[in-house]
Amino acid sequence: MADAALDIPKFQGELDKAKAALALVQADAANLAKNKATIDKWKEAIKAWEKAIAGSGATTYQRALTRQQTYRGQALAQYTNAQRDVKDGLAMTQLICSKGY
């Protein structure tokens, strides 16, 4: 995912090309009614590109990467806590056995 975030400038270039293509299709006033479906598809594609590479200062890829890092940290913390709990249980068992209960 980190590699995808590095490709944002490339994605921005593709978005610019899509906007230019949309402008060309919209400029063809003679065939505007005929090109309506194409124009609508270009607009949807542009919205999808903008959503993927923009939005609140963080890209979709960056947010997904941050989420994965958070989940990894939580999983590691649970593992560390489980390890501590096992050590505590072992110590308690050894104490009980040494006292003869």
N, CA, C and O atoms as CSV, one atom per row, in Angstrom:
chain,resi,resn,atom,element,x,y,z
A,1,MET,N,N,0.809,-1.189,0.000
A,1,MET,CA,C,0.000,0.000,0.000
A,1,MET,C,C,0.853,1.256,0.000
A,1,MET,O,O,0.478,2.274,-0.581
A,2,ALA,N,N,1.982,1.178,0.643
A,2,ALA,CA,C,2.849,2.345,0.683
A,2,ALA,C,C,3.312,2.702,-0.726
A,2,ALA,O,O,3.455,3.880,-1.054
A,3,ASP,N,N,3.550,1.671,-1.575
A,3,ASP,CA,C,3.967,1.935,-2.945
A,3,ASP,C,C,2.873,2.648,-3.721
A,3,ASP,O,O,3.153,3.519,-4.544
A,4,ALA,N,N,1.622,2.276,-3.456
A,4,ALA,CA,C,0.506,2.918,-4.150
A,4,ALA,C,C,0.426,4.396,-3.788
A,4,ALA,O,O,0.123,5.232,-4.639
A,5,ALA,N,N,0.697,4.716,-2.528
A,5,ALA,CA,C,0.659,6.116,-2.103
A,5,ALA,C,C,1.736,6.932,-2.806
A,5,ALA,O,O,1.563,8.131,-3.023
A,6,LEU,N,N,2.844,6.293,-3.163
A,6,LEU,CA,C,3.922,7.000,-3.853
A,6,LEU,C,C,3.560,7.309,-5.304
A,6,LEU,O,O,4.188,8.169,-5.923
A,7,ASP,N,N,2.559,6.623,-5.855
A,7,ASP,CA,C,2.161,6.819,-7.243
A,7,ASP,C,C,1.149,7.942,-7.423
A,7,ASP,O,O,0.616,8.107,-8.520
A,8,ILE,N,N,0.870,8.714,-6.386
A,8,ILE,CA,C,-0.134,9.775,-6.465
A,8,ILE,C,C,0.169,10.753,-7.601
A,8,ILE,O,O,-0.757,11.118,-8.325
A,9,PRO,N,N,1.422,11.202,-7.801
A,9,PRO,CA,C,1.677,12.105,-8.933
A,9,PRO,C,C,1.308,11.467,-10.280
A,9,PRO,O,O,0.801,12.144,-11.174
A,10,LYS,N,N,1.563,10.171,-10.415
A,10,LYS,CA,C,1.183,9.478,-11.645
A,10,LYS,C,C,-0.338,9.477,-11.790
A,10,LYS,O,O,-0.867,9.719,-12.875
A,11,PHE,N,N,-1.033,9.202,-10.690
A,11,PHE,CA,C,-2.493,9.203,-10.709
A,11,PHE,C,C,-3.025,10.592,-11.034
A,11,PHE,O,O,-4.016,10.729,-11.751
A,12,GLN,N,N,-2.374,11.612,-10.513
A,12,GLN,CA,C,-2.801,12.987,-10.789
A,12,GLN,C,C,-2.672,13.281,-12.277
A,12,GLN,O,O,-3.526,13.952,-12.857
A,13,GLY,N,N,-1.605,12.780,-12.896
A,13,GLY,CA,C,-1.438,12.950,-14.339
A,13,GLY,C,C,-2.552,12.276,-15.120
A,13,GLY,O,O,-3.053,12.826,-16.101
A,14,GLU,N,N,-2.940,11.078,-14.682
A,14,GLU,CA,C,-4.041,10.373,-15.338
A,14,GLU,C,C,-5.353,11.134,-15.165
A,14,GLU,O,O,-6.169,11.197,-16.084
A,15,LEU,N,N,-5.547,11.706,-13.988
A,15,LEU,CA,C,-6.751,12.503,-13.734
A,15,LEU,C,C,-6.789,13.715,-14.663
A,15,LEU,O,O,-7.837,14.048,-15.215
A,16,ASP,N,N,-5.656,14.362,-14.829
A,16,ASP,CA,C,-5.588,15.524,-15.724
A,16,ASP,C,C,-5.910,15.131,-17.166
A,16,ASP,O,O,-6.583,15.872,-17.882
A,17,LYS,N,N,-5.422,13.954,-17.589
A,17,LYS,CA,C,-5.731,13.472,-18.940
A,17,LYS,C,C,-7.228,13.215,-19.091
A,17,LYS,O,O,-7.818,13.533,-20.123
A,18,ALA,N,N,-7.836,12.640,-18.061
A,18,ALA,CA,C,-9.277,12.362,-18.103
A,18,ALA,C,C,-10.073,13.656,-18.184
A,18,ALA,O,O,-11.061,13.740,-18.914
A,19,LYS,N,N,-9.640,14.665,-17.433
A,19,LYS,CA,C,-10.330,15.961,-17.481
A,19,LYS,C,C,-10.203,16.589,-18.866
A,19,LYS,O,O,-11.153,17.187,-19.370
A,20,ALA,N,N,-9.029,16.452,-19.480
A,20,ALA,CA,C,-8.825,16.997,-20.824
A,20,ALA,C,C,-9.715,16.273,-21.834
A,20,ALA,O,O,-10.297,16.903,-22.717
A,21,ALA,N,N,-9.818,14.954,-21.703
A,21,ALA,CA,C,-10.669,14.184,-22.613
A,21,ALA,C,C,-12.134,14.578,-22.439
A,21,ALA,O,O,-12.868,14.684,-23.421
A,22,LEU,N,N,-12.556,14.793,-21.206
A,22,LEU,CA,C,-13.930,15.230,-20.949
A,22,LEU,C,C,-14.180,16.596,-21.581
A,22,LEU,O,O,-15.232,16.824,-22.177
A,23,ALA,N,N,-13.226,17.489,-21.452
A,23,ALA,CA,C,-13.384,18.823,-22.034
A,23,ALA,C,C,-13.531,18.744,-23.549
A,23,ALA,O,O,-14.316,19.489,-24.137
A,24,LEU,N,N,-12.776,17.840,-24.189
A,24,LEU,CA,C,-12.888,17.683,-25.643
A,24,LEU,C,C,-14.269,17.178,-26.040
A,24,LEU,O,O,-14.863,17.669,-27.000
A,25,VAL,N,N,-14.779,16.198,-25.301
A,25,VAL,CA,C,-16.095,15.640,-25.627
A,25,VAL,C,C,-17.183,16.682,-25.392
A,25,VAL,O,O,-18.127,16.782,-26.175
A,26,GLN,N,N,-17.054,17.458,-24.319
A,26,GLN,CA,C,-18.049,18.490,-24.029
A,26,GLN,C,C,-17.988,19.633,-25.044
A,26,GLN,O,O,-18.997,20.290,-25.296
A,27,ALA,N,N,-16.822,19.871,-25.623
A,27,ALA,CA,C,-16.662,20.959,-26.590
A,27,ALA,C,C,-17.348,20.656,-27.921
A,27,ALA,O,O,-17.625,21.568,-28.699
A,28,ASP,N,N,-17.619,19.384,-28.182
A,28,ASP,CA,C,-18.279,18.987,-29.430
A,28,ASP,C,C,-19.774,19.254,-29.307
A,28,ASP,O,O,-20.560,18.342,-29.052
A,29,ALA,N,N,-20.157,20.518,-29.491
A,29,ALA,CA,C,-21.547,20.944,-29.293
A,29,ALA,C,C,-22.499,20.286,-30.286
A,29,ALA,O,O,-23.667,20.063,-29.969
A,30,ALA,N,N,-22.014,19.976,-31.474
A,30,ALA,CA,C,-22.876,19.384,-32.496
A,30,ALA,C,C,-23.358,17.992,-32.081
A,30,ALA,O,O,-24.477,17.600,-32.413
A,31,ASN,N,N,-22.534,17.258,-31.372
A,31,ASN,CA,C,-22.873,15.887,-30.976
A,31,ASN,C,C,-23.098,15.761,-29.471
A,31,ASN,O,O,-22.921,14.683,-28.904
A,32,LEU,N,N,-23.482,16.843,-28.833
A,32,LEU,CA,C,-23.614,16.855,-27.375
A,32,LEU,C,C,-24.635,15.829,-26.881
A,32,LEU,O,O,-24.376,15.117,-25.911
A,33,ALA,N,N,-25.782,15.750,-27.534
A,33,ALA,CA,C,-26.814,14.789,-27.116
A,33,ALA,C,C,-26.321,13.359,-27.317
A,33,ALA,O,O,-26.561,12.482,-26.487
A,34,LYS,N,N,-25.634,13.140,-28.426
A,34,LYS,CA,C,-25.113,11.806,-28.732
A,34,LYS,C,C,-24.024,11.396,-27.736
A,34,LYS,O,O,-23.894,10.218,-27.404
A,35,ASN,N,N,-23.250,12.363,-27.265
A,35,ASN,CA,C,-22.132,12.079,-26.363
A,35,ASN,C,C,-22.510,12.124,-24.883
A,35,ASN,O,O,-21.635,12.004,-24.026
A,36,LYS,N,N,-23.799,12.297,-24.565
A,36,LYS,CA,C,-24.209,12.445,-23.172
A,36,LYS,C,C,-23.774,11.262,-22.311
A,36,LYS,O,O,-23.278,11.460,-21.201
A,37,ALA,N,N,-23.950,10.040,-22.801
A,37,ALA,CA,C,-23.557,8.856,-22.027
A,37,ALA,C,C,-22.047,8.840,-21.790
A,37,ALA,O,O,-21.585,8.507,-20.699
A,38,THR,N,N,-21.293,9.198,-22.809
A,38,THR,CA,C,-19.834,9.247,-22.676
A,38,THR,C,C,-19.420,10.311,-21.671
A,38,THR,O,O,-18.530,10.086,-20.851
A,39,ILE,N,N,-20.060,11.457,-21.736
A,39,ILE,CA,C,-19.754,12.548,-20.801
A,39,ILE,C,C,-20.047,12.120,-19.370
A,39,ILE,O,O,-19.257,12.376,-18.461
A,40,ASP,N,N,-21.193,11.464,-19.177
A,40,ASP,CA,C,-21.551,11.002,-17.830
A,40,ASP,C,C,-20.533,9.991,-17.299
A,40,ASP,O,O,-20.174,10.027,-16.122
A,41,LYS,N,N,-20.074,9.095,-18.166
A,41,LYS,CA,C,-19.071,8.106,-17.743
A,41,LYS,C,C,-17.748,8.781,-17.387
A,41,LYS,O,O,-17.105,8.411,-16.405
A,42,TRP,N,N,-17.342,9.772,-18.186
A,42,TRP,CA,C,-16.107,10.500,-17.880
A,42,TRP,C,C,-16.232,11.221,-16.541
A,42,TRP,O,O,-15.292,11.233,-15.747
A,43,LYS,N,N,-17.400,11.825,-16.292
A,43,LYS,CA,C,-17.603,12.537,-15.025
A,43,LYS,C,C,-17.520,11.579,-13.840
A,43,LYS,O,O,-16.922,11.907,-12.815
A,44,GLU,N,N,-18.120,10.394,-13.977
A,44,GLU,CA,C,-18.037,9.390,-12.908
A,44,GLU,C,C,-16.591,8.968,-12.674
A,44,GLU,O,O,-16.144,8.843,-11.534
A,45,ALA,N,N,-15.868,8.751,-13.767
A,45,ALA,CA,C,-14.468,8.334,-13.648
A,45,ALA,C,C,-13.637,9.416,-12.960
A,45,ALA,O,O,-12.796,9.114,-12.114
A,46,ILE,N,N,-13.871,10.657,-13.322
A,46,ILE,CA,C,-13.124,11.767,-12.716
A,46,ILE,C,C,-13.435,11.870,-11.228
A,46,ILE,O,O,-12.534,12.087,-10.419
A,47,LYS,N,N,-14.707,11.716,-10.864
A,47,LYS,CA,C,-15.065,11.754,-9.437
A,47,LYS,C,C,-14.365,10.638,-8.673
A,47,LYS,O,O,-13.885,10.849,-7.559
A,48,ALA,N,N,-14.307,9.453,-9.270
A,48,ALA,CA,C,-13.642,8.324,-8.612
A,48,ALA,C,C,-12.150,8.600,-8.432
A,48,ALA,O,O,-11.593,8.318,-7.371
A,49,TRP,N,N,-11.495,9.152,-9.467
A,49,TRP,CA,C,-10.072,9.489,-9.368
A,49,TRP,C,C,-9.849,10.527,-8.273
A,49,TRP,O,O,-8.936,10.400,-7.457
A,50,GLU,N,N,-10.699,11.562,-8.267
A,50,GLU,CA,C,-10.536,12.623,-7.268
A,50,GLU,C,C,-10.742,12.085,-5.861
A,50,GLU,O,O,-10.035,12.473,-4.931
A,51,LYS,N,N,-11.703,11.202,-5.709
A,51,LYS,CA,C,-11.948,10.614,-4.391
A,51,LYS,C,C,-10.759,9.765,-3.950
A,51,LYS,O,O,-10.406,9.749,-2.771
A,52,ALA,N,N,-10.148,9.066,-4.893
A,52,ALA,CA,C,-9.026,8.189,-4.559
A,52,ALA,C,C,-7.775,8.960,-4.171
A,52,ALA,O,O,-7.021,8.516,-3.306
A,53,ILE,N,N,-7.542,10.112,-4.798
A,53,ILE,CA,C,-6.274,10.806,-4.541
A,53,ILE,C,C,-6.434,12.100,-3.767
A,53,ILE,O,O,-5.458,12.822,-3.570
A,54,ALA,N,N,-7.631,12.405,-3.330
A,54,ALA,CA,C,-7.828,13.664,-2.612
A,54,ALA,C,C,-8.565,13.396,-1.308
A,54,ALA,O,O,-8.662,12.255,-0.857
A,55,GLY,N,N,-9.072,14.438,-0.722
A,55,GLY,CA,C,-9.923,14.288,0.441
A,55,GLY,C,C,-9.206,14.456,1.754
A,55,GLY,O,O,-8.372,13.631,2.127
A,56,SER,N,N,-9.517,15.490,2.436
A,56,SER,CA,C,-9.056,15.789,3.800
A,56,SER,C,C,-7.555,15.598,4.004
A,56,SER,O,O,-7.125,15.210,5.090
A,57,GLY,N,N,-6.772,15.860,2.993
A,57,GLY,CA,C,-5.321,15.839,3.143
A,57,GLY,C,C,-4.693,14.461,3.136
A,57,GLY,O,O,-3.467,14.352,3.118
A,58,ALA,N,N,-5.481,13.415,3.150
A,58,ALA,CA,C,-4.929,12.065,3.140
A,58,ALA,C,C,-5.601,11.276,2.023
A,58,ALA,O,O,-6.813,11.370,1.828
A,59,THR,N,N,-4.822,10.512,1.304
A,59,THR,CA,C,-5.386,9.721,0.226
A,59,THR,C,C,-6.041,8.474,0.790
A,59,THR,O,O,-5.822,8.105,1.944
A,60,THR,N,N,-6.834,7.843,-0.029
A,60,THR,CA,C,-7.474,6.588,0.368
A,60,THR,C,C,-6.412,5.571,0.745
A,60,THR,O,O,-6.573,4.831,1.716
A,61,TYR,N,N,-5.333,5.530,-0.012
A,61,TYR,CA,C,-4.262,4.581,0.268
A,61,TYR,C,C,-3.592,4.886,1.607
A,61,TYR,O,O,-3.297,3.977,2.383
A,62,GLN,N,N,-3.359,6.149,1.865
A,62,GLN,CA,C,-2.710,6.528,3.120
A,62,GLN,C,C,-3.593,6.204,4.313
A,62,GLN,O,O,-3.102,5.748,5.346
A,63,ARG,N,N,-4.907,6.440,4.175
A,63,ARG,CA,C,-5.821,6.105,5.275
A,63,ARG,C,C,-5.848,4.602,5.506
A,63,ARG,O,O,-5.853,4.152,6.652
A,64,ALA,N,N,-5.864,3.820,4.431
A,64,ALA,CA,C,-5.861,2.363,4.566
A,64,ALA,C,C,-4.565,1.889,5.217
A,64,ALA,O,O,-4.585,0.988,6.056
A,65,LEU,N,N,-3.451,2.486,4.837
A,65,LEU,CA,C,-2.169,2.123,5.432
A,65,LEU,C,C,-2.146,2.462,6.915
A,65,LEU,O,O,-1.658,1.672,7.722
A,66,THR,N,N,-2.661,3.609,7.276
A,66,THR,CA,C,-2.728,4.007,8.684
A,66,THR,C,C,-3.598,3.040,9.471
A,66,THR,O,O,-3.253,2.660,10.590
A,67,ARG,N,N,-4.733,2.638,8.886
A,67,ARG,CA,C,-5.609,1.665,9.551
A,67,ARG,C,C,-4.881,0.349,9.789
A,67,ARG,O,O,-4.969,-0.231,10.871
A,68,GLN,N,N,-4.161,-0.119,8.773
A,68,GLN,CA,C,-3.436,-1.383,8.906
A,68,GLN,C,C,-2.357,-1.287,9.982
A,68,GLN,O,O,-2.155,-2.232,10.743
A,69,GLN,N,N,-1.668,-0.158,10.047
A,69,GLN,CA,C,-0.650,0.024,11.075
A,69,GLN,C,C,-1.278,0.046,12.462
A,69,GLN,O,O,-0.699,-0.478,13.414
A,70,THR,N,N,-2.450,0.646,12.582
A,70,THR,CA,C,-3.158,0.677,13.865
A,70,THR,C,C,-3.553,-0.728,14.283
A,70,THR,O,O,-3.345,-1.120,15.431
A,71,TYR,N,N,-4.127,-1.491,13.350
A,71,TYR,CA,C,-4.532,-2.866,13.654
A,71,TYR,C,C,-3.326,-3.718,14.038
A,71,TYR,O,O,-3.412,-4.552,14.939
A,72,ARG,N,N,-2.215,-3.510,13.359
A,72,ARG,CA,C,-0.997,-4.266,13.672
A,72,ARG,C,C,-0.529,-3.936,15.086
A,72,ARG,O,O,-0.153,-4.829,15.845
A,73,GLY,N,N,-0.553,-2.653,15.436
A,73,GLY,CA,C,-0.155,-2.247,16.784
A,73,GLY,C,C,-1.053,-2.856,17.845
A,73,GLY,O,O,-0.576,-3.286,18.896
A,74,GLN,N,N,-2.357,-2.896,17.574
A,74,GLN,CA,C,-3.286,-3.503,18.525
A,74,GLN,C,C,-3.028,-4.997,18.666
A,74,GLN,O,O,-3.058,-5.535,19.773
A,75,ALA,N,N,-2.776,-5.663,17.552
A,75,ALA,CA,C,-2.511,-7.103,17.596
A,75,ALA,C,C,-1.229,-7.391,18.371
A,75,ALA,O,O,-1.180,-8.331,19.164
A,76,LEU,N,N,-0.198,-6.588,18.145
A,76,LEU,CA,C,1.055,-6.788,18.881
A,76,LEU,C,C,0.865,-6.532,20.370
A,76,LEU,O,O,1.439,-7.240,21.197
A,77,ALA,N,N,0.071,-5.533,20.718
A,77,ALA,CA,C,-0.190,-5.246,22.129
A,77,ALA,C,C,-0.932,-6.404,22.775
A,77,ALA,O,O,-0.635,-6.767,23.913
A,78,GLN,N,N,-1.886,-6.984,22.074
A,78,GLN,CA,C,-2.613,-8.129,22.619
A,78,GLN,C,C,-1.679,-9.313,22.808
A,78,GLN,O,O,-1.768,-10.028,23.806
A,79,TYR,N,N,-0.785,-9.519,21.851
A,79,TYR,CA,C,0.175,-10.617,21.969
A,79,TYR,C,C,1.081,-10.392,23.173
A,79,TYR,O,O,1.327,-11.318,23.946
A,80,THR,N,N,1.576,-9.175,23.334
A,80,THR,CA,C,2.447,-8.853,24.465
A,80,THR,C,C,1.700,-9.050,25.776
A,80,THR,O,O,2.253,-9.600,26.728
A,81,ASN,N,N,0.448,-8.605,25.834
A,81,ASN,CA,C,-0.342,-8.777,27.047
A,81,ASN,C,C,-0.597,-10.249,27.325
A,81,ASN,O,O,-0.565,-10.667,28.483
A,82,ALA,N,N,-0.847,-11.039,26.300
A,82,ALA,CA,C,-1.072,-12.474,26.487
A,82,ALA,C,C,0.187,-13.132,27.033
A,82,ALA,O,O,0.110,-14.005,27.897
A,83,GLN,N,N,1.328,-12.723,26.539
A,83,GLN,CA,C,2.596,-13.274,27.011
A,83,GLN,C,C,2.775,-12.963,28.498
A,83,GLN,O,O,3.204,-13.827,29.264
A,84,ARG,N,N,2.454,-11.752,28.905
A,84,ARG,CA,C,2.557,-11.374,30.312
A,84,ARG,C,C,1.590,-12.190,31.165
A,84,ARG,O,O,1.944,-12.633,32.258
A,85,ASP,N,N,0.368,-12.388,30.667
A,85,ASP,CA,C,-0.628,-13.167,31.402
A,85,ASP,C,C,-0.178,-14.611,31.591
A,85,ASP,O,O,-0.395,-15.194,32.653
A,86,VAL,N,N,0.439,-15.182,30.581
A,86,VAL,CA,C,0.943,-16.557,30.701
A,86,VAL,C,C,2.048,-16.616,31.750
A,86,VAL,O,O,2.084,-17.542,32.560
A,87,LYS,N,N,2.942,-15.642,31.743
A,87,LYS,CA,C,4.016,-15.617,32.748
A,87,LYS,C,C,3.442,-15.472,34.151
A,87,LYS,O,O,3.913,-16.122,35.084
A,88,ASP,N,N,2.423,-14.617,34.309
A,88,ASP,CA,C,1.787,-14.452,35.622
A,88,ASP,C,C,1.125,-15.746,36.067
A,88,ASP,O,O,1.235,-16.130,37.231
A,89,GLY,N,N,0.447,-16.415,35.161
A,89,GLY,CA,C,-0.206,-17.689,35.483
A,89,GLY,C,C,0.801,-18.746,35.866
A,89,GLY,O,O,0.570,-19.515,36.799
A,90,LEU,N,N,1.914,-18.796,35.160
A,90,LEU,CA,C,2.970,-19.760,35.477
A,90,LEU,C,C,3.559,-19.472,36.847
A,90,LEU,O,O,3.786,-20.396,37.629
A,91,ALA,N,N,3.808,-18.213,37.148
A,91,ALA,CA,C,4.362,-17.849,38.454
A,91,ALA,C,C,3.389,-18.219,39.569
A,91,ALA,O,O,3.803,-18.716,40.616
A,92,MET,N,N,2.102,-17.980,39.350
A,92,MET,CA,C,1.104,-18.317,40.363
A,92,MET,C,C,1.030,-19.830,40.563
A,92,MET,O,O,0.921,-20.306,41.693
A,93,THR,N,N,1.090,-20.581,39.467
A,93,THR,CA,C,1.063,-22.043,39.554
A,93,THR,C,C,2.275,-22.556,40.312
A,93,THR,O,O,2.146,-23.450,41.148
A,94,GLN,N,N,3.442,-22.008,40.036
A,94,GLN,CA,C,4.656,-22.432,40.737
A,94,GLN,C,C,4.562,-22.099,42.220
A,94,GLN,O,O,5.000,-22.887,43.058
A,95,LEU,N,N,4.003,-20.951,42.553
A,95,LEU,CA,C,3.843,-20.562,43.949
A,95,LEU,C,C,2.900,-21.519,44.671
A,95,LEU,O,O,3.188,-21.967,45.781
A,96,ILE,N,N,1.776,-21.827,44.036
A,96,ILE,CA,C,0.805,-22.741,44.643
A,96,ILE,C,C,1.418,-24.124,44.838
A,96,ILE,O,O,1.241,-24.749,45.884
A,97,CYS,N,N,2.141,-24.595,43.823
A,97,CYS,CA,C,2.750,-25.924,43.919
A,97,CYS,C,C,3.854,-25.952,44.973
A,97,CYS,O,O,4.024,-26.960,45.659
A,98,SER,N,N,4.591,-24.880,45.108
A,98,SER,CA,C,5.680,-24.862,46.095
A,98,SER,C,C,5.140,-24.804,47.517
A,98,SER,O,O,5.805,-25.270,48.442
A,99,LYS,N,N,3.966,-24.251,47.711
A,99,LYS,CA,C,3.352,-24.173,49.039
A,99,LYS,C,C,2.631,-25.474,49.388
A,99,LYS,O,O,2.288,-25.702,50.548
A,100,GLY,N,N,2.402,-26.320,48.396
A,100,GLY,CA,C,1.773,-27.605,48.651
A,100,GLY,C,C,0.265,-27.554,48.725
A,100,GLY,O,O,-0.332,-28.436,49.344
A,101,TYR,N,N,-0.366,-26.599,48.144
A,101,TYR,CA,C,-1.832,-26.529,48.181
A,101,TYR,C,C,-2.445,-27.502,47.237
A,101,TYR,O,O,-3.669,-27.578,47.139
